[in-house]
Amino acid sequence: MRRGPQRSRLHDIDVVVLIADYEAGITVKAICESHGVGLSRLYRILNENRVPRRKPSPGRIPEVTNVATTNGAKVASWLKSAFGNCAII
């Protein structure tokens, strides 16, 4: 059963432009919005056309790691208050 609105098939030129946008470094969110596709469909198109996935930008990785290590106690406290004594995996 399909969920959401049914989308028409992208034309070949639209797929070429979508791939060019991805390879140019445009954000995945912006590509999805401009071409009217969801994230799963975007990645399916990229996989079908053997487009290599981008790696996360190095500037964002330390920032996330830093937040996780410095605020670890705050996050654990928030999770405990939000979810009680449920096991966190």
C-alpha positions as CSV (number, residue, x, y, z in Angstrom):
1,M,0.0,0.0,0.0
2,R,1.4,3.4,-1.0
3,R,1.5,6.2,1.5
4,G,1.4,9.9,0.6
5,P,0.8,11.5,-2.8
6,Q,1.7,9.5,-5.8
7,R,4.6,11.1,-7.7
8,S,5.1,10.9,-11.4
9,R,8.3,9.4,-12.8
10,L,11.2,11.8,-13.2
11,H,12.2,12.4,-16.8
12,D,15.8,11.5,-17.7
13,I,16.9,15.1,-17.8
14,D,15.5,15.6,-14.3
15,V,17.6,12.7,-13.1
16,V,20.7,14.1,-14.7
17,V,20.1,17.5,-13.1
18,L,19.4,15.8,-9.7
19,I,22.7,13.9,-9.9
20,A,24.5,17.1,-11.0
21,D,23.1,19.0,-8.0
22,Y,24.2,16.2,-5.7
23,E,27.7,16.1,-7.1
24,A,27.9,19.9,-6.9
25,G,27.5,19.7,-3.2
26,I,23.9,21.0,-2.8
27,T,22.4,19.7,0.4
28,V,20.2,16.6,0.2
29,K,17.3,18.5,1.8
30,A,17.5,21.2,-0.9
31,I,17.6,18.6,-3.7
32,C,14.6,16.8,-2.3
33,E,12.6,20.0,-2.1
34,S,13.6,21.3,-5.5
35,H,12.9,18.0,-7.3
36,G,9.9,17.0,-5.3
37,V,11.3,13.6,-4.2
38,G,11.7,12.1,-0.8
39,L,15.0,11.0,0.7
40,S,14.5,7.3,0.0
41,R,13.8,8.1,-3.7
42,L,16.8,10.4,-3.9
43,Y,19.1,7.7,-2.6
44,R,17.5,5.1,-4.8
45,I,18.1,7.2,-7.9
46,L,21.7,7.8,-6.8
47,N,22.3,4.1,-6.2
48,E,20.7,3.1,-9.6
49,N,23.1,5.5,-11.3
50,R,26.1,4.3,-9.2
51,V,26.7,7.8,-7.8
52,P,29.1,7.5,-4.8
53,R,27.7,8.8,-1.5
54,R,29.2,11.9,0.0
55,K,31.0,11.8,3.3
56,P,29.9,14.1,6.1
57,S,31.8,17.4,6.1
58,P,34.7,17.2,8.5
59,G,33.7,20.5,10.2
60,R,30.5,19.0,11.6
61,I,31.9,15.8,13.1
62,P,34.1,17.3,15.9
63,E,31.2,19.6,16.9
64,V,28.8,16.7,17.4
65,T,31.5,14.7,19.2
66,N,32.2,17.7,21.5
67,V,28.5,18.1,22.4
68,A,28.2,14.4,23.1
69,T,31.2,14.3,25.4
70,T,30.7,17.6,27.3
71,N,27.0,17.3,27.7
72,G,26.8,13.5,28.2
73,A,25.6,13.8,31.7
74,K,22.9,16.3,30.7
75,V,21.8,14.1,27.8
76,A,21.6,11.0,30.1
77,S,19.6,13.0,32.6
78,W,17.2,14.2,30.0
79,L,16.7,10.7,28.6
80,K,16.0,9.3,32.0
81,S,13.5,12.1,32.7
82,A,11.8,11.6,29.3
83,F,11.8,7.8,29.2
84,G,12.0,6.8,32.8
85,N,13.8,3.6,33.5
86,C,13.6,2.1,30.0
87,A,16.7,0.5,28.7
88,I,18.6,2.7,26.3
89,I,20.3,0.7,23.5
